Amino acid sequence: MGANPLIGVVYHWIGGFASATNFIPFRGIKRWSFEIYWIIQGFAAWIVAPALLCSIFVPDTIGILRATSPHVIYTCIFWGILWGVGGLTFGLSVRYLGIALGYAIALGFCTAFGTLIPPMMHGQLGSIAHERSGQVVIAGICLCLVAIAVNGAAGWRKEHEVTEEEKVEAGERDFSFVRGLTVAVFAGIMSSFFAVGLDAGKPIADIAKTRLLAAGKLDLWQNLPVLIVVLWGGFITNLLWSVFLIIKNRSAGEFLGDPGSNPLRAAKVSGYTIAGFDPTDPSLLKLSNKTLISNYFLAALAGVVWYFQFFFYSMGQTKMGQFEFSSWTLHMASIILFATLWGIVLKEWRGTSSKTKGLVTAGILLLIGASIVVGAGNYLKTLEPAASTTSMQQ
């Protein structure tokens, strides 16, 4: 099947919505610590969902991986491990900044680095910058960075305008702009290595494409085996950190119903009795079987929803034509857009001034504009001579 940038953009936006929605199920989890629900969603997102969906759409997935050079496999895992550090700290950035602002800042930096690093590693950035289409795409990236600055200004104003009670009501008990900004910048840079891992996995995709076409199936699924390998690396990082926290916090009992605390939920329950203790205090209550099952389901659901971002990303990437490196920009911008909208729905900006809300609106419009500019760059690329596009692939 040939390139179709319009369809590619649609796929990227569906993936962006899935990613922005990932943290919503976490809000329904009761009395579980971060490390417990994080590793459960990670197992669902990085181990189960990739292998299951790939086995459905790609014939002989194991054979494809066996036919791949071990060097390619290990390289993908390596970049996945580095991305895993970003994914882990990304969760903390959402904890400290909320869904809207955490996504905007972390993924804004992830957008820039993830878009530019792969062509830099291939020595293509110079030639791209001299092409009209490349200049348009780079302009779109710059516009996305402007949107990050606008969202950052909105976050700074929010911290000084919103009361502690309003933060708690919005589920942002731990909101801290300075701490969150530091974590978000680091998370954004490290998360960009996912794009590098996908780029390193092109030999896997090539083998998958050959076998898909030979079996009379769509080459749309060629990147699914690549996701399996890169996500192995991400799971390793998050598993090690989660095990460390479980040992440190002695929270292993929460898997079986011992109570913990969910930092994404809001206020501490009040209502002390004459006996001097609060019967609704989570530390005094063991989780019921119903609550425990619900927690497992919600954590796993968050993981599956998260995986769908890259399920659709991998499809969109196959449709973006010769300028597919800009897929990362489109994907990240759509995530930030939908996360901002979720933040509005969840009233994360309640209590802020009209000027702050205006900055948020401006940030959304800039992100939409950045997506349009990048899409225009892709369209211009399809009009350029074949010789130019061939040089992009080398």
Secondary structure per residue as TSV (DSSP state, phi and psi in degrees):
chain	resnum	aa	ss	phi	psi
A	1	M	-	360.0	142.5
A	2	G	-	-84.8	176.8
A	3	A	-	-70.7	145.6
A	4	N	-	-151.4	83.9
A	5	P	H	-54.8	-33.8
A	6	L	H	-62.9	-47.2
A	7	I	H	-63.8	-37.2
A	8	G	H	-60.6	-42.1
A	9	V	H	-63.0	-40.4
A	10	V	H	-61.0	-45.7
A	11	Y	H	-60.6	-42.8
A	12	H	H	-63.3	-37.7
A	13	W	H	-71.6	-34.8
A	14	I	H	-64.1	-43.2
A	15	G	H	-63.4	-38.3
A	16	G	H	-62.9	-40.2
A	17	F	H	-64.0	-40.6
A	18	A	H	-61.8	-44.2
A	19	S	H	-64.5	-43.5
A	20	A	H	-66.1	-24.0
A	21	T	H	-89.1	-9.6
A	22	N	T	-53.8	-41.9
A	23	F	T	-81.2	-10.0
A	24	I	T	-61.9	-46.6
A	25	P	G	-59.1	-28.9
A	26	F	G	-58.6	-30.2
A	27	R	G	-68.6	-17.8
A	28	G	G	-92.5	-6.0
A	29	I	-	-74.9	135.0
A	30	K	-	-112.9	126.1
A	31	R	S	53.8	44.2
A	32	W	-	-120.1	139.1
A	33	S	-	-75.3	160.7
A	34	F	H	-52.7	-48.4
A	35	E	H	-65.8	-23.6
A	36	I	H	-75.3	-54.8
A	37	Y	H	-73.8	-23.4
A	38	W	H	-68.3	-44.2
A	39	I	H	-73.8	-28.5
A	40	I	H	-69.5	-45.2
A	41	Q	H	-65.3	-34.3
A	42	G	H	-65.6	-40.3
A	43	F	H	-63.4	-40.6
A	44	A	I	-69.0	-40.1
A	45	A	I	-79.0	-37.1
A	46	W	I	-107.8	-12.7
A	47	I	I	-119.6	-57.2
A	48	V	I	-72.7	-57.2
A	49	A	H	-60.5	-45.4
A	50	P	H	-61.1	-44.3
A	51	A	H	-68.5	-40.8
A	52	L	H	-66.4	-51.2
A	53	L	H	-68.8	-34.8
A	54	C	H	-65.7	-40.0
A	55	S	H	-65.3	-25.4
A	56	I	H	-77.0	-42.1
A	57	F	H	-99.0	-20.7
A	58	V	S	-118.7	118.2
A	59	P	T	-69.5	139.1
A	60	D	T	55.3	56.0
A	61	T	H	-60.1	-42.0
A	62	I	H	-61.6	-41.3
A	63	G	H	-62.2	-36.8
A	64	I	H	-63.9	-44.1
A	65	L	H	-67.9	-36.4
A	66	R	H	-67.5	-30.7
A	67	A	T	-79.7	-8.0
A	68	T	S	-86.8	144.1
A	69	S	-	-58.8	133.8
A	70	P	H	-55.0	-33.7
A	71	H	H	-60.1	-42.2
A	72	V	H	-64.2	-43.2
A	73	I	H	-59.9	-49.8
A	74	Y	H	-65.9	-35.5
A	75	T	H	-64.9	-43.6
A	76	C	H	-62.1	-41.5
A	77	I	H	-64.2	-40.6
A	78	F	H	-59.6	-49.6
A	79	W	H	-65.8	-32.3
A	80	G	H	-65.0	-36.9
A	81	I	H	-62.9	-45.0
A	82	L	H	-63.7	-42.1
A	83	W	H	-60.7	-36.6
A	84	G	H	-58.1	-35.3
A	85	V	H	-61.9	-42.0
A	86	G	H	-66.3	-41.0
A	87	G	H	-63.3	-38.1
A	88	L	H	-67.2	-48.2
A	89	T	H	-71.8	-22.7
A	90	F	H	-62.4	-40.2
A	91	G	H	-59.8	-36.4
A	92	L	H	-70.8	-34.9
A	93	S	H	-64.3	-37.0
A	94	V	H	-67.4	-36.7
A	95	R	H	-62.2	-42.5
A	96	Y	H	-87.0	-23.9
A	97	L	H	-114.2	-12.3
A	98	G	H	89.0	169.1
A	99	I	H	-65.5	-50.1
A	100	A	H	-62.9	-54.8
A	101	L	H	-73.4	-38.5
A	102	G	H	-59.9	-45.8
A	103	Y	H	-64.4	-44.8
A	104	A	H	-60.3	-48.1
A	105	I	H	-76.1	-50.4
A	106	A	H	-61.1	-48.0
A	107	L	H	-77.5	-20.1
A	108	G	H	-63.4	-48.0
A	109	F	H	-66.5	-36.9
A	110	C	H	-61.1	-36.5
A	111	T	H	-60.1	-51.9
A	112	A	H	-64.6	-50.5
A	113	F	H	-68.8	-41.4
A	114	G	H	-67.5	-27.3
A	115	T	H	-79.3	-38.3
A	116	L	H	-91.5	-28.9
A	117	I	H	-62.7	-48.4
A	118	P	H	-56.0	-49.5
A	119	P	H	-65.8	-28.7
A	120	M	H	-64.5	-42.0
A	121	M	H	-66.9	-26.7
A	122	H	T	-92.9	1.7
A	123	G	T	69.2	26.4
A	124	Q	-	-100.1	-12.3
A	125	L	H	-62.6	-36.5
A	126	G	H	-63.5	-45.4
A	127	S	H	-68.8	-36.0
A	128	I	H	-62.7	-41.3
A	129	A	H	-66.6	-19.1
A	130	H	T	-93.5	-5.6
A	131	E	S	-93.4	145.1
A	132	R	H	-60.1	-43.9
A	133	S	H	-63.5	-40.1
A	134	G	H	-64.7	-39.3
A	135	Q	H	-63.1	-37.0
A	136	V	H	-66.8	-43.7
A	137	V	H	-62.7	-44.5
A	138	I	H	-62.4	-36.5
A	139	A	H	-62.2	-38.0
A	140	G	H	-64.1	-38.1
A	141	I	H	-64.3	-43.8
A	142	C	H	-60.6	-40.0
A	143	L	H	-63.5	-36.4
A	144	C	H	-63.7	-38.8
A	145	L	H	-65.4	-35.8
A	146	V	H	-62.2	-40.8
A	147	A	H	-61.5	-36.6
A	148	I	H	-60.7	-46.2
A	149	A	H	-61.3	-40.4
A	150	V	H	-64.1	-45.5
A	151	N	H	-64.7	-36.6
A	152	G	H	-63.6	-39.9
A	153	A	H	-63.5	-39.0
A	154	A	H	-63.9	-40.1
A	155	G	H	-65.4	-40.3
A	156	W	H	-62.5	-43.1
A	157	R	H	-66.1	-38.1
A	158	K	H	-60.5	-44.0
A	159	E	H	-60.2	-29.9
A	160	H	H	-92.2	-7.3
A	161	E	H	-109.4	-32.7
A	162	V	S	-88.4	135.8
A	163	T	-	-77.6	162.7
A	164	E	H	-61.1	-37.8
A	165	E	H	-63.4	-39.5
A	166	E	H	-70.1	-33.7
A	167	K	H	-65.0	-42.7
A	168	V	H	-63.2	-42.6
A	169	E	H	-62.3	-32.8
A	170	A	T	-85.4	2.5
A	171	G	T	79.4	26.2
A	172	E	-	-120.5	52.2
A	173	R	T	-60.1	-32.3
A	174	D	T	-100.2	20.2
A	175	F	-	-58.6	126.5
A	176	S	-	-150.7	111.3
A	177	F	H	-67.1	-44.9
A	178	V	H	-65.2	-50.2
A	179	R	H	-62.8	-44.7
A	180	G	H	-65.1	-38.4
A	181	L	H	-63.4	-43.3
A	182	T	H	-60.6	-47.4
A	183	V	H	-66.1	-39.9
A	184	A	H	-65.9	-39.7
A	185	V	H	-62.7	-46.6
A	186	F	H	-63.0	-43.4
A	187	A	H	-62.4	-40.4
A	188	G	H	-64.5	-42.2
A	189	I	H	-65.9	-47.1
A	190	M	H	-68.4	-34.9
A	191	S	H	-66.6	-23.0
A	192	S	T	-65.3	-18.8
A	193	F	H	-69.8	-10.2
A	194	F	H	-63.7	-41.6
A	195	A	H	-62.5	-36.5
A	196	V	H	-66.7	-39.4
A	197	G	H	-63.5	-41.1
A	198	L	H	-63.9	-39.3
A	199	D	H	-65.7	-40.1
A	200	A	H	-66.6	-23.0
A	201	G	T	-88.3	10.8
A	202	K	H	-57.6	-37.4
A	203	P	H	-59.8	-34.6
A	204	I	H	-65.8	-43.6
A	205	A	H	-63.7	-36.3
A	206	D	H	-64.6	-42.3
A	207	I	H	-64.2	-43.7
A	208	A	H	-62.3	-41.4
A	209	K	H	-61.8	-44.4
A	210	T	H	-59.7	-44.1
A	211	R	H	-73.5	-33.3
A	212	L	H	-64.5	-47.0
A	213	L	H	-65.8	-37.1
A	214	A	H	-64.9	-30.1
A	215	A	T	-89.6	2.7
A	216	G	T	75.1	25.7
A	217	K	-	-109.4	167.6
A	218	L	-	-72.1	137.9
A	219	D	G	-77.2	3.4
A	220	L	G	-58.4	-25.2
A	221	W	G	-98.2	11.0
A	222	Q	T	-62.7	-25.4
A	223	N	T	-88.7	-5.9
A	224	L	H	-62.2	-41.1
A	225	P	H	-63.7	-30.8
A	226	V	H	-63.4	-41.7
A	227	L	H	-59.2	-39.0
A	228	I	H	-55.8	-48.5
A	229	V	H	-71.6	-45.7
A	230	V	H	-61.5	-39.3
A	231	L	H	-72.9	-22.4
A	232	W	H	-57.5	-44.6
A	233	G	H	-62.3	-43.4
A	234	G	H	-62.1	-37.1
A	235	F	H	-67.5	-37.6
A	236	I	H	-58.3	-48.9
A	237	T	H	-59.4	-49.3
A	238	N	H	-70.0	-32.5
A	239	L	H	-65.3	-46.4
A	240	L	H	-61.0	-44.2
A	241	W	H	-68.2	-40.2
A	242	S	H	-65.3	-41.1
A	243	V	H	-62.6	-40.8
A	244	F	H	-59.0	-46.3
A	245	L	H	-67.4	-37.2
A	246	I	H	-63.3	-42.1
A	247	I	H	-68.2	-44.9
A	248	K	H	-63.1	-44.4
A	249	N	H	-91.7	-2.3
A	250	R	T	52.8	47.7
A	251	S	-	-104.1	9.3
A	252	A	G	-59.5	-31.0
A	253	G	G	-62.6	-18.6
A	254	E	G	-66.5	-24.1
A	255	F	G	-61.2	-26.6
A	256	L	G	-107.7	3.8
A	257	G	T	122.8	-5.1
A	258	D	-	-63.8	145.9
A	259	P	-	-78.4	146.7
A	260	G	-	-135.8	-156.2
A	261	S	-	-134.5	137.4
A	262	N	-	-103.5	109.2
A	263	P	T	-66.9	-14.3
A	264	L	T	-84.9	-8.7
A	265	R	S	-93.7	178.2
A	266	A	-	-99.5	-123.1
A	267	A	-	-74.4	153.6
A	268	K	-	-69.9	137.8
A	269	V	-	-72.2	138.3
A	270	S	-	-115.0	174.8
A	271	G	-	122.2	60.0
A	272	Y	-	-71.7	146.5
A	273	T	-	-97.4	177.5
A	274	I	T	-62.6	-28.3
A	275	A	T	-71.0	-10.3
A	276	G	S	92.9	12.6
A	277	F	S	-140.4	159.7
A	278	D	-	-95.0	111.0
A	279	P	T	-65.8	-14.2
A	280	T	T	-98.0	5.7
A	281	D	-	-63.1	122.5
A	282	P	G	-56.0	-29.1
A	283	S	G	-68.9	-14.1
A	284	L	G	-100.4	-4.7
A	285	L	-	-118.3	132.3
A	286	K	-	-87.2	141.7
A	287	L	-	-65.3	136.9
A	288	S	-	-70.5	161.6
A	289	N	H	-59.5	-37.1
A	290	K	H	-62.8	-45.6
A	291	T	H	-65.8	-40.7
A	292	L	H	-63.1	-45.0
A	293	I	H	-63.1	-41.4
A	294	S	H	-61.6	-41.0
A	295	N	H	-61.7	-45.7
A	296	Y	H	-61.3	-42.9
A	297	F	H	-63.8	-45.9
A	298	L	H	-66.1	-39.8
A	299	A	H	-65.4	-43.6
A	300	A	H	-65.9	-39.2
A	301	L	H	-61.2	-42.8
A	302	A	H	-58.5	-40.3
A	303	G	H	-65.7	-44.2
A	304	V	H	-65.1	-42.6
A	305	V	H	-61.2	-41.7
A	306	W	H	-58.9	-45.4
A	307	Y	H	-61.6	-33.2
A	308	F	H	-62.4	-20.9
A	309	Q	H	-60.9	-43.3
A	310	F	H	-86.3	-19.7
A	311	F	H	-60.5	-47.7
A	312	F	H	-78.3	-29.9
A	313	Y	H	-60.8	-45.1
A	314	S	H	-62.4	-33.6
A	315	M	H	-71.4	-44.1
A	316	G	H	-63.2	-35.8
A	317	Q	H	-62.4	-35.0
A	318	T	T	-70.7	-14.2
A	319	K	T	-103.1	-3.4
A	320	M	S	-85.7	-0.2
A	321	G	G	77.6	-156.0
A	322	Q	G	-72.1	-13.5
A	323	F	G	-104.7	43.5
A	324	E	G	-69.8	-15.4
A	325	F	G	-61.4	-23.2
A	326	S	G	-75.7	-6.1
A	327	S	H	-55.5	-37.9
A	328	W	H	-61.6	-41.1
A	329	T	H	-63.3	-47.4
A	330	L	H	-60.9	-44.0
A	331	H	H	-63.3	-49.8
A	332	M	H	-65.2	-40.2
A	333	A	H	-63.0	-39.0
A	334	S	H	-67.8	-36.0
A	335	I	H	-62.6	-47.9
A	336	I	H	-60.9	-41.0
A	337	L	H	-60.1	-51.6
A	338	F	H	-69.4	-33.5
A	339	A	H	-64.9	-38.5
A	340	T	H	-62.6	-42.1
A	341	L	H	-64.7	-38.7
A	342	W	H	-62.5	-39.3
A	343	G	H	-61.2	-35.7
A	344	I	H	-68.3	-44.0
A	345	V	H	-60.8	-40.2
A	346	L	T	-85.1	6.5
A	347	K	T	62.5	34.3
A	348	E	T	-69.8	-16.7
A	349	W	T	-106.0	13.1
A	350	R	T	-63.8	138.3
A	351	G	T	90.8	-3.2
A	352	T	-	-90.2	162.4
A	353	S	-	-76.4	166.2
A	354	S	H	-63.6	-31.2
A	355	K	H	-66.3	-41.2
A	356	T	H	-65.6	-43.5
A	357	K	H	-63.0	-33.6
A	358	G	H	-65.2	-37.2
A	359	L	H	-63.7	-40.5
A	360	V	H	-61.4	-45.3
A	361	T	H	-61.3	-42.5
A	362	A	H	-62.4	-38.6
A	363	G	H	-62.0	-41.6
A	364	I	H	-63.0	-46.2
A	365	L	H	-63.1	-38.6
A	366	L	H	-64.7	-38.3
A	367	L	H	-66.9	-40.6
A	368	I	H	-61.5	-43.4
A	369	G	H	-62.4	-39.8
A	370	A	H	-62.4	-40.9
A	371	S	H	-63.3	-40.7
A	372	I	H	-65.2	-41.1
A	373	V	H	-65.0	-44.6
A	374	V	H	-63.2	-40.7
A	375	G	H	-61.8	-37.9
A	376	A	H	-64.8	-37.2
A	377	G	H	-63.0	-40.2
A	378	N	H	-63.7	-39.5
A	379	Y	H	-65.0	-43.6
A	380	L	H	-61.7	-33.8
A	381	K	H	-63.4	-36.2
A	382	T	H	-67.8	-17.7
A	383	L	H	-93.2	-8.6
A	384	E	S	-79.3	158.3
A	385	P	-	-58.7	151.7
A	386	A	H	-61.5	-32.6
A	387	A	H	-61.3	-37.1
A	388	S	H	-67.4	-41.7
A	389	T	H	-68.3	-32.3
A	390	T	H	-64.5	-39.1
A	391	S	H	-64.3	-26.9
A	392	M	H	-67.5	-26.6
A	393	Q	H	-87.8	-12.6
A	394	Q	-	-80.6	360.0
